[in-house]
Amino acid sequence: MSRPSTRTPNPWYVAVLSGMVSYLDAGAIVTTGTALVIFRQSFGIDDLQYGILSAILTVAIGVGALVGGPAGDRLGRKPVFMATLTLYVVGTALMILAPSTEWLYPGLLLLGFAAGADLPVSLSMIAEAATDANRGKMISFTHILWMGGVIAVGFLGSFVGDLGLLGARIMYGHLAAIAIVVLILRIRLPESEAWINSRNLQTVDPDAPQGMRALKLIFQPRYLGAMIATALFYALANIAANTNGQFGSLLYVEVAGATVSQASLITTLVTFVSAASLLLMMRVVDGPRRMAWFIAMSVLALVAFLIPAVSGITILTLVLFGVLYSIAGAVAGEPMFKVWSQELFPTQIRATAQSITIAFARFVAAGVGVVTPSLISFGPSVVFYFMAVTSAAACAIGIFWIARMRKATEDDPALVATTP
């Protein structure tokens, strides 16, 4: 049995080191979205290959989440997110060295798997280092790190995006360097004390393997309902975020007529708006008016989608869409999913539950991603109408289902009883 560390790091330090996977996740998605445009021109990638390569990254994130979450509940938070960053570095190395299209497939597979496996474990680590008074703020902060990844990659792309293959290699090199630094700093991070304490609890069916016990806990009605609701919300809300992240450069370059560097610069500048909006999210997420803000931002997101859908795809309409969606998504998108996921599941099953919801959402996004390049070629406005519909459905789930659920407690008698 592991023992609690005598060192108690500042919770915000834990949030930064654990949350950096959000930076790397965003970096992988946005870098790949830009780099595939370059690889497409250099390697002759067609629409189907482009969609498959984008889908591989997204599917791999989902598969990684399915593996990483249960592993984090069984083995501990720290060993899992040390292994995942090591795989992330290997994946970036393959992308940096890729001489042809064939190398892109294993590179994106490893990159996505590593990011996905790290996400549910790292979010759990943060939630367990926080208190009830600041848990929402600390989880929301991870999305600021996510936006930091988008901004850094965008700025980098604006400088190197027109350098061809060299530019793509530099962008993946940036991700490798950040991952190595975070990996080194994580070495001294102690294991989650909440996770260690949870190992001292006698769960339902104690003779079953740890992974099976977690699944039995999850499939109790209360937690199964929370898992289904958060999975549906995230899957529907993430369609727009994933489409914007992976295919934003494609829309700017091949539909609106911008260069790769221009697209990267515009996207980066717009992302600053989203980062500022996340400060609003951190301010309201632990307060009584959380859902009022959620509803208002959901409406704003619908307006954002309809601007390019109705007016056509131009640089101006894409910028207007980007600004409004960046503001709305900070409250009515993935950050809220992250907060709900920490509140609705206890420590024993938190990472496992998130692994399932994250995987489901990424699989859905991957399926949409396969056909998105073809949809853009056929009629790009259709993509924005589709995002409007899926986001409206996510909003309804949040308001009428998730918001009515009660938070999980560590002493729920239906789940655990303290060992004598």
C-alpha atoms as one frame of an Amber mdcrd trajectory, in Angstrom:
protein
   0.000   0.000   0.000   1.338   3.421  -0.924   1.864   5.926   1.862   0.889
   9.583   1.777   3.778  11.866   1.030   4.955  14.133   3.801   5.227  16.886
   1.226   2.048  18.801   0.560   2.514  20.905  -2.577   0.486  24.009  -3.212
  -2.792  22.928  -4.891  -2.271  25.439  -7.681   1.158  23.937  -8.357  -0.555
  20.563  -8.705  -3.119  22.178 -11.001  -0.446  23.607 -13.284   1.670  20.465
 -13.590  -1.339  18.161 -13.924  -3.265  20.562 -16.129  -0.440  20.965 -18.625
  -1.859  17.949 -20.418  -4.647  20.290 -21.518  -1.975  22.518 -23.102  -0.458
  19.482 -24.809  -3.855  18.120 -25.867  -4.796  21.437 -27.462  -1.321  21.718
 -28.928  -1.643  18.312 -30.556  -5.074  19.076 -32.015  -4.275  22.556 -33.328
  -0.753  21.695 -34.481  -2.129  18.721 -36.378  -4.893  20.868 -37.867  -2.267
  23.254 -39.247   0.416  20.669 -40.020  -1.960  18.470 -42.010  -2.594  21.397
 -44.357   1.178  21.516 -44.902   1.521  17.734 -45.185  -1.426  17.722 -47.593
   0.442  20.076 -49.907   3.815  18.320 -49.517   2.760  14.655 -49.447  -0.298
  14.882 -51.721  -2.876  13.872 -49.099  -6.426  13.591 -50.489  -9.730  14.385
 -48.705 -10.225  10.833 -47.408  -6.675  10.534 -46.089  -6.978  13.966 -44.499
 -10.171  12.946 -42.711  -8.709   9.612 -41.599  -5.556  11.217 -40.216  -7.622
  13.749 -38.277  -9.853  10.944 -37.017  -6.877   8.847 -35.904  -5.767  11.570
 -33.521  -9.276  11.937 -32.100  -9.949   8.189 -31.817  -6.575   7.663 -30.186
  -7.424  10.304 -27.565 -10.620   8.371 -26.831  -8.865   4.998 -26.609  -6.187
   6.528 -24.420  -8.839   7.873 -22.064 -10.429   4.423 -21.791  -7.087   2.956
 -20.776  -5.728   5.808 -18.673  -8.776   6.456 -16.501  -9.155   2.930 -15.077
  -5.370   2.647 -14.765  -5.341   5.873 -12.745  -8.029   4.559 -10.382  -6.221
   1.250 -10.002  -2.520   2.165  -9.979  -2.584   5.777  -8.828  -2.550   9.121
 -10.556   1.194   9.733 -10.713   2.523   6.568 -12.419  -0.053   6.891 -15.176
   0.602  10.498 -16.078   4.356   9.894 -16.027   4.008   7.067 -18.560   1.638
   9.046 -20.760   4.013  11.972 -21.214   6.781   9.579 -22.197   4.561   8.201
 -24.972   3.645  11.759 -25.968   7.306  12.594 -26.545   7.726   9.488 -28.720
   4.674  10.479 -30.777   5.969  13.988 -31.397   9.331  12.545 -32.430   7.649
  10.448 -35.121   5.810  13.515 -36.432   9.016  15.562 -36.470  10.906  12.888
 -38.427   8.059  11.852 -40.773   9.374  11.639 -44.368   6.066  10.492 -45.869
   2.347  10.045 -45.161   2.860   6.546 -43.733   4.779   7.914 -40.746   1.937
  10.212 -39.802  -0.377   7.355 -38.828   1.675   5.884 -35.918   2.802   9.355
 -34.862  -0.751  10.655 -34.489  -1.821   7.379 -32.873   0.774   7.687 -30.092
   0.236  11.417 -29.700  -3.505  11.042 -29.263  -3.311   7.963 -27.039  -0.897
   9.665 -24.650  -2.952  12.854 -24.350  -6.182  10.910 -23.891  -4.768   8.604
 -21.215  -3.434  11.576 -19.267  -6.570  13.732 -19.329  -8.950  11.910 -16.910
  -6.140  11.087 -14.488  -4.752  14.618 -14.385  -8.185  16.180 -13.946  -8.828
  13.810 -11.054  -5.494  14.742  -9.506  -6.461  18.420  -9.616  -9.937  17.833
  -8.195  -8.478  15.856  -5.314  -5.940  18.570  -4.485  -8.666  21.237  -4.425
 -11.353  22.119  -1.885 -15.086  22.621  -2.369 -14.467  26.373  -2.397 -12.040
  26.386  -5.324 -12.503  23.100  -7.207 -14.465  24.718 -10.016 -11.860  27.461
 -10.402  -8.972  25.007 -10.498 -10.649  22.729 -13.017 -11.609  25.737 -15.150
  -7.984  26.859 -15.000  -7.004  23.764 -16.986  -8.915  25.208 -19.898  -6.851
  28.367 -19.683  -3.872  26.071 -20.140  -5.752  24.490 -23.064  -6.150  27.932
 -24.580  -2.490  28.588 -23.865  -1.700  25.649 -26.123  -3.908  27.060 -28.864
  -2.326  30.517 -28.560   1.256  29.238 -28.506   0.704  26.977 -31.501  -1.137
  29.728 -33.340   1.652  32.244 -32.869   4.235  29.664 -33.828   2.240  28.723
 -36.912   1.979  32.373 -37.958   5.789  32.520 -38.084   6.627  29.087 -39.508
   3.419  28.076 -41.287   4.714  29.111 -44.697   8.028  27.239 -44.339   6.526
  23.997 -45.612   7.626  20.750 -43.959  10.183  22.541 -41.812   7.395  24.610
 -40.293   5.384  21.492 -39.418   8.430  19.889 -37.816   9.141  23.003 -35.727
   5.557  23.028 -34.473   5.757  19.413 -33.286   9.208  20.116 -31.833   7.619
  22.773 -29.614   5.217  20.166 -28.207   8.048  17.706 -27.578  10.054  20.315
 -25.655   7.106  21.289 -23.429   6.252  17.632 -22.734   9.840  16.872 -21.668
   9.929  19.826 -19.260   6.578  18.885 -17.681   7.633  15.239 -17.407  10.758
  16.233 -15.473   8.819  18.517 -13.118   6.160  15.870 -12.467   8.785  13.499
 -11.058   8.702  15.284  -7.684   4.915  15.587  -7.550   3.495  13.313  -4.802
   0.624  10.911  -5.283  -2.922  12.137  -4.632  -3.667  11.693  -0.928  -7.390
  11.390  -1.689  -6.613   8.443  -3.965  -4.405   6.839  -1.282  -7.153   7.289
   1.305  -9.748   5.809  -1.048  -7.710   2.584  -1.112  -8.478   2.171   2.579
 -12.207   1.980   1.880 -14.065  -1.300   1.524 -16.099  -1.042  -1.676 -19.009
  -3.101  -2.955 -17.882  -6.598  -3.944 -14.403  -6.238  -2.361 -13.217  -9.598
  -3.716 -13.600  -8.465  -7.329 -10.627  -7.011  -9.225 -10.198  -3.253  -8.793
 -11.273  -2.483 -12.363 -14.459  -4.541 -12.013 -15.291  -2.864  -8.690 -15.031
   0.544 -10.333 -17.362  -0.534 -13.117 -19.881  -1.934 -10.632 -19.850   1.368
  -8.768 -20.284   3.340 -11.984 -23.248   1.229 -13.050 -25.224   2.039  -9.929
 -28.214   4.102 -11.161 -27.109   7.422  -9.708 -23.644   7.352 -11.238 -24.710
   5.681 -14.464 -27.150   8.534 -15.081 -24.432  11.099 -14.386 -22.048   9.322
 -16.740 -24.581   9.126 -19.582 -25.579  12.758 -19.170 -22.026  14.122 -19.076
 -20.974  11.867 -21.966 -23.808  13.119 -24.161 -23.191  16.732 -23.199 -19.472
  16.536 -23.902 -19.875  14.590 -27.140 -22.363  17.102 -28.549 -20.555  20.214
 -27.302 -17.172  18.873 -28.397 -18.222  18.459 -32.033 -18.011  22.198 -32.546
 -14.800  22.619 -30.547 -13.073  19.732 -32.307 -14.230  20.846 -35.748 -13.023
  24.366 -35.100  -9.680  23.135 -33.770  -8.938  20.559 -36.439 -10.468  22.188
 -39.499 -10.286  25.902 -38.742  -7.089  26.274 -40.789  -8.634  24.318 -43.645
 -11.653  26.644 -43.706  -9.483  29.751 -43.664  -7.060  28.498 -46.331  -9.169
  26.481 -48.772 -12.545  28.229 -48.413 -11.861  31.809 -47.273  -8.599  32.185
 -49.229  -6.162  33.002 -46.399  -2.576  31.712 -46.185  -1.508  29.237 -43.500
   0.353  31.966 -41.603  -2.624  34.329 -41.782  -4.960  31.605 -40.557  -2.681
  30.793 -37.627  -2.328  34.449 -36.630  -6.062  35.148 -36.799  -6.904  32.011
 -34.827  -4.366  32.925 -32.180  -5.630  36.469 -31.748  -9.206  35.217 -31.466
  -8.122  32.717 -28.826  -7.051  35.541 -26.511 -10.743  36.405 -26.281 -11.493
  32.880 -25.123  -8.716  32.977 -22.538 -10.176  36.196 -21.129 -13.628  34.596
 -21.047 -12.247  31.739 -18.980 -11.462  34.258 -16.269 -15.207  34.931 -16.208
 -15.832  31.199 -15.949 -13.466  30.956 -12.982 -15.320  33.824 -11.320 -18.843
  32.405 -11.665 -18.347  28.620 -11.678 -18.395  28.178  -7.881 -21.205  30.718
  -7.387 -25.019  30.586  -7.455 -25.414  32.101 -10.957 -23.452  29.422 -12.781
 -26.422  28.109 -14.786 -27.653  31.582 -15.718 -24.283  32.242 -17.333 -24.351
  28.804 -18.939 -27.700  29.526 -20.623 -26.618  32.972 -21.816 -23.392  31.622
 -23.311 -25.248  28.754 -25.006 -27.440  31.275 -26.821 -24.368  33.274 -27.843
 -22.794  30.114 -29.294 -25.827  29.561 -31.525 -25.511  33.120 -32.840 -21.841
  32.446 -33.583 -22.606  29.357 -35.684 -25.335  31.071 -37.661 -23.178  33.998
 -38.827 -21.034  32.013 -41.331 -23.852  29.567 -42.010 -26.199  32.326 -43.205
 -23.727  34.901 -44.551 -21.220  32.554 -46.183 -17.636  31.597 -45.385 -15.287
  34.576 -45.574 -12.384  35.695 -43.422 -14.691  38.242 -41.748 -17.478  35.774
 -40.918 -14.946  33.240 -39.643 -13.417  35.902 -37.385 -16.840  36.912 -36.052
 -17.690  33.274 -35.471 -14.360  32.700 -33.730 -14.733  35.657 -31.368 -18.316
  34.874 -30.323 -17.761  31.136 -30.035 -14.592  31.691 -28.007 -16.565  33.739
 -25.491 -19.480  31.294 -25.354 -17.460  28.078 -25.298 -15.515  29.173 -22.235
 -18.657  28.731 -20.139 -21.019  26.536 -22.183 -18.500  24.014 -23.479 -15.736
  21.696 -22.329 -14.771  23.680 -19.186 -18.234  23.093 -17.745 -18.011  19.391
 -18.597 -14.746  19.186 -16.661 -16.322  20.805 -13.605 -19.428  18.623 -13.684
 -17.282  15.490 -14.053 -15.424  16.232 -10.813 -18.587  17.072  -8.889 -20.755
  14.111  -9.903 -18.323  11.226  -9.229 -16.445  10.224  -6.034 -12.680   9.652
  -5.918 -12.873   5.869  -6.335 -14.428   6.062  -9.799 -13.729   9.628 -10.919
 -10.985   8.853 -13.437 -12.744   5.737 -14.743 -16.011   7.613 -15.288 -14.214
  10.435 -17.065 -12.318   7.958 -19.207 -15.596   6.612 -20.551 -17.152  10.022
 -21.161 -14.014  11.458 -22.768 -13.597   8.380 -24.961 -17.216   8.501 -26.108
 -16.945  12.178 -26.971 -13.709  11.736 -28.903 -15.068   8.752 -30.823 -18.076
  10.812 -31.866 -15.790  13.684 -32.874 -13.609  11.286 -34.846 -16.591   9.984
 -36.779 -17.637  13.515 -37.610 -14.039  14.406 -38.457 -13.757  11.705 -41.128
 -16.484  13.313 -43.235 -15.846  16.973 -42.369 -13.285  17.651 -45.170 -15.742
  16.254 -47.705 -18.567  18.332 -46.216 -16.414  21.438 -46.476 -15.740  20.667
 -50.134 -19.455  20.046 -50.738 -20.845  23.046 -48.844 -19.089  24.529 -45.805
 -22.231  26.248 -44.488 -23.672  22.806 -43.738 -20.898  22.274 -41.193 -21.939
  25.372 -39.232 -25.634  24.449 -39.260 -24.674  21.020 -37.939 -22.572  22.547
 -35.145 -25.492  24.789 -34.205 -27.825  21.792 -33.831 -25.405  19.692 -31.786
 -24.557  22.597 -29.488 -28.251  23.358 -28.887 -28.781  19.721 -27.888 -25.834
  19.892 -25.489 -27.276  23.036 -23.919 -30.612  21.304 -23.328 -28.893  18.363
 -21.621 -26.979  20.714 -19.354 -30.020  22.724 -18.333 -32.698  20.063 -17.972
 -30.643  17.045 -16.882 -27.172  17.651 -15.466 -28.038  20.824 -13.531 -30.653
  18.868 -11.558 -28.210  16.198 -10.344 -26.756  16.271  -6.838 -23.021  16.257
  -6.217 -21.221  13.080  -5.184 -19.924  12.579  -1.653 -17.059  10.386  -0.506
 -19.187   8.782   2.238 -22.171   7.775   0.126 -23.460   4.657   1.969 -24.543
   3.122  -1.328 -20.920   3.015  -2.404 -18.521   2.635   0.484 -18.184   1.770
   4.109 -15.067   2.542   6.100 -13.022  -0.530   6.953 -13.009  -1.141  10.720
